[in-house]
Amino acid sequence: MDVITFANAKGGAGKTTAALLLASALARAGHRVMILDADPQRWVSRWSEEAGTIDNLSVIADVSTSSVPCHINDARMAGVEYLVIDLAGASDPLVTTVLGLSNHVLIPVQGCAMDAKGAAQILDMLNTFKEQAGIDIAHSVVLTRVPPMVTTRALAAVKALLAQRGVHVLDTAIIERVAFREMFGCRGTLFTMDPLRVSNLLKAQKNAQMFAEEVRGVLPRQAKIRHFVRDKRKMRSVPSKSLSIA
């Protein structure tokens, strides 16, 4: 089972939209998916309550620092293939705990300085895990809310800039689409919306599918979930102050 976490210390970076797109596309492809809604705003949980039962997709709300390891174990025992976690746009013990238990961290970034700073804070936390606890957590940046008219050259320039700093950037950016905004108000997923009522829905669906396929490609072939007790021992070696973000 893969644990995929969406994190950015700044709110409004597109974490929840990206998490729901990934989860729904994976479920659409026939994979068993669970979302842990660890964002106090509970947007995914609210969507789930309106959408009702979705094949291969379940949502867990009311996630806490102490409950995360239990949710992970329960999901694994239930045969879940992909556990997607949507974190709050903040830095707190819950964020630290979830990052430490993730197989891959996806950091959504829009083209603004504040998003970049929020991403840098998450990258600093991941680097601290590696240097002080010996936990090397794979991670990638995903560009979000990219205007449809942005040229390939412009996107390539952004990716090159991040790559120069040693940051892996997914090739598939999440394009700004009406369908992605309306997804939270529909009774279903991006793949059950009416193409006659939503503009460029097919392009939005294709974008989500390409995003999911690329994420699957960067994950280990045989993901291994670290045992919580072992990680907890390692975490004791990391001063709590060094994992906090001012």
C-alpha positions as CSV (number, residue, x, y, z in Angstrom):
1,M,0.0,0.0,0.0
2,D,1.2,3.5,-0.9
3,V,0.7,6.4,1.5
4,I,0.7,9.6,-0.6
5,T,0.5,12.9,1.3
6,F,-0.3,16.4,-0.1
7,A,1.4,19.1,1.9
8,N,2.2,22.8,1.7
9,A,2.6,25.0,4.8
10,K,0.5,27.6,3.0
11,G,-3.2,27.2,2.5
12,G,-4.9,27.6,-0.9
13,A,-2.1,25.9,-2.8
14,G,-4.5,23.4,-4.4
15,K,-3.8,20.5,-2.0
16,T,-7.4,19.3,-1.6
17,T,-8.2,19.6,-5.3
18,A,-5.1,17.7,-6.3
19,A,-5.7,15.0,-3.6
20,L,-9.3,14.5,-4.8
21,L,-8.2,14.4,-8.4
22,L,-5.6,11.7,-7.7
23,A,-7.9,9.6,-5.6
24,S,-10.9,9.7,-8.0
25,A,-8.7,8.9,-11.0
26,L,-7.1,6.0,-9.2
27,A,-10.5,4.7,-8.1
28,R,-11.8,5.2,-11.6
29,A,-9.0,2.9,-12.9
30,G,-10.1,0.2,-10.5
31,H,-7.8,0.7,-7.6
32,R,-9.0,0.6,-4.0
33,V,-8.4,4.1,-2.6
34,M,-8.9,5.8,0.8
35,I,-8.6,9.5,1.6
36,L,-7.7,10.6,5.1
37,D,-9.1,14.1,5.4
38,A,-6.6,15.7,7.9
39,D,-7.6,19.3,6.9
40,P,-9.7,21.1,9.5
41,Q,-11.7,22.7,6.7
42,R,-13.0,19.1,5.9
43,W,-13.6,19.9,2.2
44,V,-13.1,16.3,1.1
45,S,-15.4,15.0,3.9
46,R,-18.1,17.5,2.9
47,W,-17.7,16.5,-0.8
48,S,-18.0,12.8,0.3
49,E,-21.2,13.4,2.2
50,E,-22.8,15.0,-0.8
51,A,-21.4,12.5,-3.3
52,G,-22.5,9.4,-1.5
53,T,-21.0,6.0,-2.3
54,I,-18.2,6.0,-4.9
55,D,-16.9,2.8,-6.2
56,N,-13.4,1.9,-4.8
57,L,-13.2,5.2,-2.9
58,S,-13.7,5.9,0.8
59,V,-13.1,8.9,3.0
60,I,-12.1,9.1,6.7
61,A,-12.7,12.3,8.6
62,D,-11.7,13.4,12.1
63,V,-8.1,12.5,11.7
64,S,-5.8,13.2,14.6
65,T,-2.1,12.7,15.4
66,S,-2.8,9.7,17.5
67,S,-5.2,8.1,15.0
68,V,-3.1,8.3,11.9
69,P,-1.1,5.1,12.5
70,C,-4.3,3.2,13.3
71,H,-5.9,4.5,10.1
72,I,-2.9,3.4,8.1
73,N,-2.9,-0.1,9.6
74,D,-6.7,-0.4,9.1
75,A,-6.4,0.6,5.5
76,R,-3.7,-1.9,4.8
77,M,-5.7,-4.7,6.5
78,A,-8.7,-3.7,4.3
79,G,-6.7,-4.1,1.1
80,V,-6.5,-0.5,0.2
81,E,-3.9,0.1,-2.5
82,Y,-3.5,3.9,-2.2
83,L,-4.0,5.9,0.9
84,V,-4.2,9.6,0.0
85,I,-3.8,12.1,2.9
86,D,-4.9,15.8,2.6
87,L,-3.1,17.9,5.2
88,A,-3.9,21.4,6.5
89,G,-2.0,24.4,5.1
90,A,-0.1,24.7,8.4
91,S,2.7,23.2,10.4
92,D,1.8,21.2,13.5
93,P,2.4,17.8,15.1
94,L,-0.2,16.2,12.8
95,V,1.8,17.4,9.7
96,T,5.0,16.1,11.2
97,T,3.5,12.7,12.0
98,V,1.9,12.2,8.6
99,L,5.1,13.2,6.7
100,G,7.1,10.7,8.7
101,L,4.7,7.9,7.7
102,S,4.4,8.7,4.0
103,N,5.9,6.9,1.1
104,H,5.7,9.9,-1.2
105,V,4.9,13.6,-0.4
106,L,3.4,15.7,-3.1
107,I,3.8,19.4,-2.7
108,P,1.3,21.5,-4.7
109,V,2.7,24.9,-5.8
110,Q,1.1,27.7,-7.8
111,G,3.1,30.3,-9.5
112,C,3.4,32.7,-6.5
113,A,6.0,33.5,-4.0
114,M,3.9,32.5,-1.0
115,D,3.2,29.1,-2.3
116,A,7.0,28.7,-3.0
117,K,7.7,29.7,0.6
118,G,5.2,27.2,1.9
119,A,6.7,24.5,-0.2
120,A,10.2,25.4,1.0
121,Q,9.0,24.9,4.6
122,I,7.8,21.3,3.8
123,L,11.1,20.6,2.0
124,D,13.0,21.8,5.0
125,M,11.0,19.4,7.2
126,L,11.7,16.5,4.9
127,N,15.4,17.4,4.9
128,T,15.4,17.4,8.7
129,F,13.9,13.9,8.7
130,K,16.7,12.7,6.5
131,E,19.5,14.4,8.3
132,Q,18.5,13.9,11.9
133,A,16.3,10.8,11.9
134,G,17.7,8.9,8.8
135,I,14.2,8.9,7.2
136,D,14.5,9.6,3.5
137,I,11.0,10.4,2.2
138,A,10.5,10.6,-1.5
139,H,8.8,13.8,-2.7
140,S,7.8,15.8,-5.7
141,V,6.3,19.2,-6.6
142,V,3.1,19.3,-8.6
143,L,2.3,22.6,-10.3
144,T,-1.4,23.5,-9.7
145,R,-4.0,25.9,-11.1
146,V,-1.8,26.5,-14.2
147,P,-3.7,28.7,-16.7
148,P,-4.5,26.8,-19.9
149,M,-2.8,29.4,-22.1
150,V,0.6,29.1,-20.3
151,T,3.1,27.9,-22.9
152,T,5.1,24.7,-22.6
153,R,8.2,26.8,-22.7
154,A,7.1,28.8,-19.6
155,L,6.3,25.6,-17.7
156,A,9.6,24.1,-18.7
157,A,11.4,27.2,-17.3
158,V,9.7,26.8,-13.9
159,K,10.5,23.1,-13.8
160,A,14.1,23.8,-14.7
161,L,14.4,26.4,-11.9
162,L,13.2,24.0,-9.3
163,A,15.3,21.2,-10.7
164,Q,18.4,23.4,-10.3
165,R,17.6,23.3,-6.6
166,G,17.3,19.6,-6.6
167,V,13.5,19.5,-6.4
168,H,11.7,16.8,-8.5
169,V,8.8,18.3,-10.4
170,L,6.1,16.2,-12.0
171,D,5.8,16.7,-15.8
172,T,2.0,16.8,-15.5
173,A,0.7,20.1,-14.2
174,I,-2.9,20.5,-12.9
175,I,-4.5,23.0,-15.3
176,E,-7.0,25.5,-14.1
177,R,-10.4,24.1,-15.2
178,V,-14.0,24.9,-14.4
179,A,-14.6,21.2,-13.8
180,F,-12.1,21.1,-11.0
181,R,-13.9,23.9,-9.1
182,E,-17.4,22.5,-9.7
183,M,-16.3,19.0,-8.7
184,F,-16.8,19.9,-5.0
185,G,-20.5,20.8,-5.6
186,C,-21.5,17.8,-7.7
187,R,-22.9,14.5,-6.4
188,G,-20.1,12.4,-7.7
189,T,-16.6,12.6,-9.1
190,L,-15.0,14.3,-12.1
191,F,-15.8,11.2,-14.1
192,T,-19.6,11.3,-13.4
193,M,-20.1,15.0,-14.3
194,D,-22.2,15.9,-17.4
195,P,-19.9,17.0,-20.3
196,L,-22.8,19.0,-21.8
197,R,-23.0,21.1,-18.6
198,V,-19.3,21.5,-17.8
199,S,-16.9,23.1,-20.2
200,N,-13.8,21.2,-21.3
201,L,-14.7,18.3,-19.0
202,L,-13.0,15.7,-21.2
203,K,-9.7,17.8,-21.0
204,A,-10.1,17.9,-17.2
205,Q,-10.6,14.2,-17.0
206,K,-7.6,13.5,-19.2
207,N,-5.5,15.9,-17.0
208,A,-6.5,14.0,-13.9
209,Q,-5.8,10.6,-15.5
210,M,-2.3,11.7,-16.7
211,F,-1.6,13.1,-13.2
212,A,-2.5,9.8,-11.6
213,E,-0.5,7.8,-14.0
214,E,2.6,9.9,-13.4
215,V,2.2,9.7,-9.7
216,R,1.9,5.9,-9.9
217,G,5.1,5.9,-12.0
218,V,7.2,7.7,-9.3
219,L,6.1,5.4,-6.5
220,P,8.2,2.4,-5.5
221,R,7.1,-0.8,-7.2
222,Q,6.8,-2.5,-3.9
223,A,5.9,0.2,-1.3
224,K,6.9,-0.6,2.2
225,I,5.1,1.1,5.1
226,R,7.5,1.8,7.9
227,H,6.4,0.3,11.2
228,F,5.2,3.1,13.4
229,V,7.1,1.9,16.5
230,R,10.4,1.9,14.5
231,D,9.7,5.4,13.2
232,K,8.8,6.6,16.6
233,R,12.2,5.5,17.9
234,K,13.8,7.5,15.1
235,M,11.7,10.5,15.8
236,R,12.9,10.6,19.4
237,S,16.3,11.4,18.0
238,V,15.0,14.5,16.2
239,P,14.5,17.6,18.5
240,S,10.9,18.7,18.2
241,K,12.1,22.3,17.7
242,S,14.0,21.3,14.6
243,L,10.7,19.9,13.1
244,S,8.7,22.9,13.9
245,I,8.1,25.8,11.5
246,A,8.0,29.4,12.6
